[in-house]
Amino acid sequence: MVYSSGRVVLAVFAAGAVFALELCPVSHAATCTLSGLSQPFSSWLDNARYELAPGGDFESGNDGWTLSDGASIVPGSEPYASTGELGSSSLSLPQGSVATSPPVCVAATYPSARFFIVGSGTVSVYVVYDGLPIPAGAALGGEYWEPSPVMLTSGAVWGVLSGGSALVLLRFVASLGDVGVDDVWVDPWSRGG
């Protein structure tokens, strides 16, 4: 790690490449407001109630997301209309690129994230809390759009540290090959039907 001007830069070694991730602090405590909960993955036997991450459908451009090293918004979307409507845009992550969400509220109860992925590579997902990136998991793309595995946002830890809920960033790093990501969902604190 390199400390410079109040910012932290972390070198991540993946698939023979080095990625420098600038870590930006995010507020410790937050009050989560539930809006628009739905069950976008019920067709895949996941009945959790999720909320769309801010700008997570990529229909309004990057909409607060920070895109670097070739990450971009492109035409094409997951075909399942998980938001209630078929979209027309998604996030393209060529190998080595990075996309970071706007702040997302998570809480200690049943915190998880999930999204749709396609392509010939792997994306690694990190939850960034107060500048510290914590691995949440990885997803492998395929020929067709499919749901990612359920990834824990470590909300239980954030809940203890912040008094119940916290703002975090979700960071997507194309660690191997090229992938597409669409409709990023967070299960803030509600589970089941």
Secondary structure, 3 states (H helix, E strand, C coil): CEEECCEEEEEEEECCEEEEEEECCCCCCCCCCCCCCECCCHHHCCCCCEEECCCCCCCCCCCCCEEECCCEEEECCCCCCCCCCCCCEEEEECCCCEEECCCEEEECCCCEEEEEEEECCEEEEEEEECCEEEEEEEEECCCCCEECCCEECCHHHHHHHHCCEEEEEEEEEEEECCEEEEEEEEECCCCCC
